[in-house]
Each structure stands twice: as structure tokens, then as C-alpha cells.
Amino acid sequence: MRLITWVCDDRGMVRRGLVGVALLAAVTATLSGVARGAGDWQPIELPGDLRPASLTVAGGELWVGGRSAGERPGMAHGSGTTWAEVPVVAESTYARQADLVHVIVDGGHGPKAIGIATGGQHLLPRWTVWAWNGSALIEQDQTFETFGGLSAGGLTDMAATPGGPRILGAWSPQNRYIGTALWSLHASTWRRDEITALASTKMLQQLPAAMDTMGERMVIVGTTSRFEPGGNPMSQQTMWLDVGGTWAPLWPTAPTATSNGVLSDVACEPGACWAVGGATTAPAARWQLTVYRVTADGGAVASSSEPVPDTEFNVADPAPVVAIGGGRVAVLDNHDGALWLRHLDGQWVRGNRPPGSALDAGLIGGTLYVILERDGVRTLWSTPI
């Protein structure tokens, strides 16, 4: 059973993670001293009437991408109450309609982004890529076959890595078995890397959801589905780690004949990553939210399950989101609208959050920033934690 996919809604917004519609739920808090009540959450009005879709933290600031007034691509950066609009220059038809759904800051090279619009007879996603030229975020024109065509499977994430920026997505070589794909930047041209270890086969499907970097390592999370003759397909939570140019899978839990699971998001610091998703031990059993901590000590990599309180998980809901910073970890579950916060002592406590589906999140110091979508309206919120 394929649980991770890439779909567009009626606004052309690509959903990374699990297929479904939002379960909008209001949550009340019993937490003291962490998220101290609904009044602590403040909506942020972004310049240019920006409707946020993605964010990243860099240099103590938040960089936010989305779509601005006039249905044009937009970006802003700042924190607290101080924000500035980033000039965005679009050339092509689909770039002028793009929603910037993935944003990174590539060190001294400035921000980069992935945009999406829909078009053509079949209203398929039309991808655009963007880079900073010193005065504005500009479109980097690519050939149609770079991210599109019969082999295309969608783009799910973008990351700044020690070897340069990377784009993560899915691809079906020779229109056969769709699997995980990475693109790297060469001057202003994106090229797909041939990585056999991430490819799928007739009996094994490897599909990505998100990526980040842990020191010198790239980390991808997603799902491996196995198709055994005469048996039921089994999905398994999977991480792929790049160690010295060699990709290897890491399974946080040992698979069984009846277990299923997905990983949907990952956030990393130099020494550790946090991955979130859901799993079940049997086809008819209840799915549960899962959180894993991945650490690297020299050449050894280990993962451990975090003791998040029992939380139901539904593969039909938007995927959960994780954010880290300064030793803090925040997990936003989109099944019942929970916010889970990990104290510095390792304890997980439930906090409050406004209603809506969390699309992305980031931590700056003691402030958590979250993009929430409710009834088709996307808003950036902040709260002290």
C-alpha cells in the first residue's frame, strides 16, 4: 500500500506527506510555563499580503515563502514584529503564478526556493526554481524535463547541504519504478543525480517525504514498501543517510509481518535529527504518532524512539511537522491539533495551538513560528515556549 504521495489541491498547493484533508480542531492547554494559553499565540501580518506556505530559519531570522497579493510568488524575512519583503522577479508564465512551497538559505548565496503552479490540459504541477542574485529572488529557468515529463513524481523538499543545495523528489527512470531522486545545482542548472541505492525495484518501493542535514550528512526520511509474492504490501518507516557519498537505509524499528509505518518530516542540528511519522503493529490496529531521535558519533549512527504520550495517528490527515532549535523540539500533530514540546530534561508535554493544519514550523530562541492553514487561509503564528 502506497501511503506517501504527492498531490495538488485546488490551489495547486503540493502536499508533502500523507494524502488527505485537514481535521481542524481547537485544543485547550493544561500546560504551565511552556505554552501558557491561547492568548500567547499571535498572528503575524507579513508584508506584501504574503500568504505563507513554507519557512526556514537562518541567521536568527525567519525566511517565509508563499504567494503574495495579485497571486504572485512572494517572500519575506524577519522575526518578531520586524519584517521585510524580498523582491521577487518572475519571467515565465508559471513562475508568475507560483506559490513558493519550499525555501532554504544557501549560506552566503542567499535564499533559494521551489515554486509550484498548475497548468496545461491536465492541470499538472509546473515546477519553478529560484535563487538570489544579490538584489532579488529570480527565476532560474530549467528545461521542462528537469522536473516534469512522463517520469516525474513530484518534489517534496529542499535543503542546504555541505556539498551545495539539493532538491528531493520522486522519479521513475524509463517510466518504470518510481523511487527517491535528488537534484544538485551546477551553476544555474539543476541536474538529477543517479543514485542506485535510492531507486525502487519491482519488489521494493522507496519514496521520500523530507530531508535535512546533520553535520556533513544528508538525511532523508520517507517510506519503504515491500511487495512479497502472495503477501500483503508492507510499508516501513525509513531514513536514508549519506555517509561519505554512500547512501544507506536506517530503519528506526524492526519490521514485522504485520507492521506498517511512514515518516513524514525531519529537522536536524549538527549532532542530531528528529523524525516524525506514524506506525501500527497490525493491519487493524490503531496507528500512533512516532518521534525518533537520530544521533551520530563519529561514523556510527543510532536512532531511538522518543516517549511521546500516546497520540492517535491517521494516514488520511496532513502529515505532522517537527521543528528544533536551542535544545528544544516541537512536534505539531495534525490529527487532533496537538502541539508536543520536549523539555530540556527530555520530558514531552502537550501545549496549546490555534486551530488549523500545520504546514511548516521553525524555532528562533524561545519563539516557535508555525504556518497554519484553516478553511483555505494560511497564516503565520508565533508563541513563546
N, C-alpha and C positions, 0 to 999 in steps of 0.2 A: 504494500500500500504506500503510495507516494503522499507524504504528509507536508513536505516543504515544496512550495511552488512560487511562481512569480505571476502576479495578475495585476491588471489595471482596473481601477474603479471608474465611475462615470466621469471623473475629472482628470483621468489619465495619471492618477497617483499610483506609483508602484508600491506594493506592499511587500516588504521583505519578511519572510517567515511563513506564518500559517494562514491558510485561506479562511476568510470569514468576515463577519461584520462585527462591529463593536457592541459589547454589552456595556451600556452606560449605567454606572452605579455610583451613588453617593456613599461615602464612607464616613463614619464617625470615629473619632480618635479617643483612645483612653491612655495615650502616651503622654508622659510628663517629662519635660526638659529636652525632647528631641524635636518633634514637630508639634507645636504647642497650641493646636486649634485651627479651625478653618480660617480665622482672621489673619493667620501668619502667611497665607498664600496670597501673592499679589500678581495680578495680570500685568504684563509688560506691553506697552504700546510701542511698536517698532517703527522706525522711520520709513517713509515711503509706503505706508499702509501695508507693510510686509506681512503676508500670511505664512508663518514658518512651517517648514517641512523637515528640516534637518539642522543639526548643530554640531559643533566641535569646540573643544577648549584648547587654547594655545596662548602662551604668554600672559596668563592671568586674565584673558578676555574670552568672551564667547563669540563665535562666528556662526551666524544663522543664515541659512539659505531657504528659499521658498519662491513664492510668486507675489509680485507687488501689484499696486493699482494699475489698471489697464491690462491685466492678465499677462504681464511681462515678468521675466525672471528677475529676482531681487535678492539682495544680500545686505546684511548689516553686521556690525561688530560693536562690542562694548560690554558693560556689566552694570549692575545696579540700576541707576537712573540715567547713566550717560551712554548714549548710543549714537553711532554714525552710520549713514548709508554708504554702501560701497557702490561706486559706479559700475554698471554692467552694460557691456556693448554686445549686442546680438546682430549677426549678419543674415543667417539663413532663416527661412520661414519657420521651421520647427524650433529653432533657437529663440525666436521672438515670442514663442508661446510656452517656453519651457518652464517647468517647475523644478527648482534645484533641490533634488531629493537626497543628495549625499554631498557633504562638504568636508574638506580637510584643510589644514595649513601645512604646506610643504616646506618647513623650515624657513630659510631666508628667501625662498622663491615665492612666498605668499600663498594666498588661498587658491585652491582648486575645487572643482565641483563637477558633478554629473547632473544633467538636466534631462527631463522627460516631457514629451508631448505625445499626442496620439494623432494619427493621420493615415491617409491612404484609403483604399477601398475597404479594407478590413479593420481599420482603426487600430493598427498595431502600434506598439510603442516605438517612438523615434528618439533615439538617444543622442544627446549632445554632451561634449566635454568642454571644460572651461579652465582658464589659467590666468594668473595675474601678470600683466605686462609692465608694471611699475606705476600705472595711473588708473587702471580699470581692470575689471574681470572681463576677459574677452573670450569669445567662442574660438575653440580650436577645431577647425573643420577637418573631418575624417571621411574616408570613403564609406559608402553605405554598408559594405561587407565587414567593416571593422567590428561593429556590434550587432548588425542586422543580417537579414537574409534567412535562408532555409535552415541554417544550422544554429541560429540564435536561440538562446534560452533565457535571456534577461540578465540584468546587472543588479547585484544585491548590496554591494558595499564598496568603499574606497578607503585606502589607508596610506599614510606616510610611513615609509619603511627606510632602514639604513641604506638600502640599495636604490632608493627613489620611490616615487608614488606607484601604487598598484591599484588596479580595479579588479574586483571579484565578481564573478557571474557564473553562468552555465552555458555550455556549448555542446553541440552534437556533431563531432567530426564526421565528415562524409554522410551526414544525416542519419547516423546510426544510434549510438547510445549516449544520451545526454548526461553530462557529468560536470565536474567543477572545472572552471577555467580562470586563469589570471592573465591580465594585460599589463604590460610595462610601457613606460614612456621613453621614446627615443627622439630627442629634440622636441618637436611638436606633434609627433606621430605616435599613436598608441598601437602596439603590436601584441597579439596573443602569444603567450608562451606555451610551448609544447611540454607539458608535464605529465608523463605517463602515470605517475603514482596517484594523480588526482582524477584520472579518467575512469569512466564506467565501462562495464562489460555486460554481456548478456545476463549474467547471474549476479552482478554486483553494481548497484547504482549509488554514486556518491554525489550528493547535492549540497551546495553551500548556503549559508544564511548570512554570516557576518565574519569580519576579520579585524585584527588589530596587531600591534607589535609589542613583544615583551623583550626589551633589550635589543639584541641582534636577531631575535627570532620573529618570524611571522607566524601568526596563529589564526587558523580558520576553524569555525565551528559550523556544524550542519548535521546531516543525517546520512547514514549508510543503510541502504535497503538491500536485503539478500533474498534471492528468489531460488528456493530449493525445489528440485523436481518433486512434484506430488505434495508439496507442503505449502503452507500459507506464507506470504511475504512477511518478513520481519524487518522493522526499522530500528536502528540503533543510534543512540547519541554518539557523535563522533567529533573529535578535534583532530586537525592536521597541523603538524608543526614542521617548520622549515629549520633544519639544523645543518648549517654549512652547505646550503644548496640542495640538500636531500630532504624530500618530504616523507614524513612517516605518520601513520594514524595513531591516535591515543584514545582509547575507549575508557571513559571515566567509571563505567560499571561493566561487569562481566555479563555478556548476553546470555539469555536462556531461550528455550524453545518457544516460550510464550510471551516474552517481554517485548515492549515497543517503546521508542523514545525519540525525541527530537531536541536539538539545541538550536536556539534562535538568535542569541546575541552574545557578544563578548566585549569586555572592556579590560584593558591592560595597563599596568605600570611597569617600570623596568624589571621588577623582580617577581611579579605575579599577575595572573589574569583571573577574571571572574566570568564564568559562563553560565547562562540561564537557559532553561527549557522545561520540558515536561516528560514524564515517563509513567509507564504502567507495567505491572508484573504479569498481567494476563489479559487476554482479549476483552473480557467482560469486566475487568477490574477498573476501579477508579483511577484516573490519571492524577498525578500530583506534580506541583511545581518543584523543580530541582535547581539547585545552585551548586556550582563546583568552583573550587579554588585550585588553580594550576600554578606551580612554582618551579623554578629552575635553579639548580645548584650545580654550577659547572656544566658538565654535559648531561647530567641526569635531570629528567623532567618527571614530576609526580603530580597527581591530581587527588583531591579529597572532596568528599561530599560535605556541604555545609548544613548545619542543623536548623534550617528554616522551619518554623512551625508548620504543621500540616495545612497545606493550601491546595484546594482543588484546581486542576488544570484542564482546559478544554481546547482541543486542537482546532475547533471552529472559531476561536477567538483570535483577535490580533495578538501577535507574539509578545511576550514580556520583554522588558528593556532593563539594562543594567548600566549603572554609572559608578565610577570610582574616583577618588581624589583625596589626598592627605590622610590616608589610612581609613577613610570612610567608604562604605559601599551602600548603594541604594538600588533596590530592585522594585520595579513597577510592574505589578501583575495586572493583566488586562482582563482576567476572568471576573473577579469581583471588585476590581478597583482598589486593590490593596497597595500600600507602599511599605516595603520592608526595609528597615535600616539596620545596619550592622554596627554595633558599638565598637569602640577600640578594644574592649575586653573580649570581643568575639561573640557577644550575645546579639541575637536578632530580635527586634521589637517592631511591632506594627505601628505605623503612623497614618495620619490622615492625608487626603489629597482631594482636589476638586474632581467632580465627575468628568468622565471622558476617557478616551483611549490614549495611552501614552505612545507617542511616535518616536521620541528621542529624548535623551537626558544627559546632563553634564553637571559636574561639581566644580565650583571655584571656592576654595577656602571652606567656610562653613555655610555656603549657599548652594542649594540644589535648584537647577533650572530644568524645566520639563516642558516639552511641547505636547499639548493635549488637544485632541480633536473631539468635538461633540456636535452632533447634528450637522456635520459637514463644515464646521467652523474650527479653524486651527488657531491656537493662542499659545504664546509663551508665558509660563508662570514661573515664579521663584518663591522659595521659602527658606528660612534659616533652619539648619539642622544641628 
